[in-house]
Structure formats: C-alpha cells, structure tokens
C-alpha cells in the first residue's frame, strides 16, 4: 500500500524520520529527569519545613515558659499585696477601736468630773 504524495512515496509501515524519533525520545527521557528534579525540590522543601517547624516549636516552648514564669511572678505579687492589704485592714480596725475607747473614756471623765464638782 504505497501512496504518492507530491512526488514522494510513503509507506504506512515506514518509520518516522530520525529527527522526530529523537524529539520523542528526548521528551521521553526528559520526563524522568524532570520528575527527579521535582522530587528533589519537594524533598528539599519538606526538609526546610521540618527545620522551620522545629524552630517554631522551640520558640513556642520558650514563649510558654516565659508566660508561665510571668504568671507565677504576677500571682506571687498579687498574693503579697493581698496579705499587705489585710494587715492594713486589721491595723485600721484596731486604730478605730482604740480611738472609740479613748473618746468614750475622755467623755466619761468629763461627765464624772462635771458631776463631782
């Protein structure tokens, strides 16, 4: 089955020209190379992400520790302030009691002195 086309005889069983075969082979060979390159790029990207995740984990741990220490320190200061305020409350109550007694005693003395005279 030969066909005549523009002075050329083509056989359907005839092979492709050499340049076409090389182009197909080059495309076929470049695909595995491209996949290897993409695979290496993905591996490099994943390694970078693992390093970043490790760094982020360290920073997060440090922040958590600092926040815990700050909370403990603030809580201790709050407790100290609460104790100090309670002491002042007790002193104020004691001062008020002694002032009332002094007023009652002095006013009682006045009345006793006034009656005696």
C-alpha positions in Angstrom: 0.0 0.0 0.0 2.0 2.9 -1.2 0.6 6.3 -1.7 2.1 9.0 -3.9 2.1 12.5 -2.4 3.8 15.4 -4.1 6.3 13.2 -5.7 7.1 11.2 -2.5 6.2 7.7 -2.0 5.1 6.9 1.6 4.6 3.6 3.1 2.4 3.4 6.2 4.7 0.9 7.7 7.7 3.2 7.1 9.4 4.6 10.2 9.3 8.2 11.3 12.2 10.4 10.3 15.2 10.3 12.6 14.7 13.9 13.9 11.1 13.1 15.0 12.3 10.0 16.8 15.0 11.9 18.6 12.5 14.6 19.7 10.1 11.9 21.0 13.0 10.1 22.8 14.3 13.4 24.2 10.8 14.2 25.5 10.5 10.7 27.0 14.0 10.9 28.6 13.4 14.4 29.9 10.3 13.4 31.8 12.1 11.1 34.3 14.7 13.8 34.7 12.0 16.4 35.4 10.4 14.0 37.9 13.7 13.5 39.6 14.2 17.3 39.7 10.7 17.8 41.1 11.2 15.0 43.6 14.4 16.6 44.8 12.8 20.0 45.0 9.9 18.6 47.1 12.3 16.8 49.4 14.3 20.0 49.9 11.0 21.9 50.6 9.9 19.3 53.1 13.3 19.4 54.8 13.0 23.2 55.0 9.5 22.9 56.5 10.8 20.4 59.1 13.6 22.8 60.1 11.0 25.7 60.3 8.6 23.5 62.4 11.4 22.6 64.8 12.4 26.3 65.2 8.8 27.3 65.6 8.3 24.6 68.3 11.4 25.9 70.2 10.1 29.5 70.0 6.7 28.4 71.2 8.2 26.4 74.1 10.3 29.4 75.1 7.3 31.7 75.0 5.2 29.2 77.0 7.9 29.0 79.6 8.2 32.8 79.8 4.5 33.3 80.1 4.3 30.7 82.8 7.1 32.4 84.8 5.4 35.8 84.3 2.1 34.4 85.6 3.8 32.9 88.6 5.6 36.1 89.4 2.4 38.2 89.0 0.4 35.7 91.1 3.0 36.0 93.9 2.9 39.7 93.8 -0.9 39.6 94.0 -0.7 37.3 97.0 1.8 39.6 98.7 -0.4 42.6 98.0 -3.5 40.8 99.4 -1.6 40.0 102.6 -0.5 43.6 103.0 -4.0 44.9 102.5 -5.3 42.5 105.1 -2.7 43.7 107.6 -3.7 47.4 106.9 -7.4 46.4 107.4 -6.6 44.9 110.8 -4.5 47.9 111.8 -7.2 50.2 110.7 -9.8 48.3 112.7 -7.6 48.3 115.8 -6.9 52.0 115.5 -10.6 52.7 115.1 -11.4 50.6 118.2 -8.8 52.3 120.3 -9.9 55.8 119.1 -13.5 55.0 120.1 -12.4 53.8 123.6 -10.3 57.0 124.1 -13.3 59.1 123.1 -15.6 57.2 125.4 -13.1 57.3 128.3 -12.4 61.0 127.8 -16.1 61.9 127.5 -16.8 59.8 130.6 -14.1 61.5 132.6 -15.6 64.8 131.6 -19.0 63.7 132.8 -17.6 62.3 136.0 -15.6 65.5 136.6 -18.6 67.6 136.0 -20.8 65.7 138.4 -18.2 65.6 141.1 -17.6 69.3 141.2 
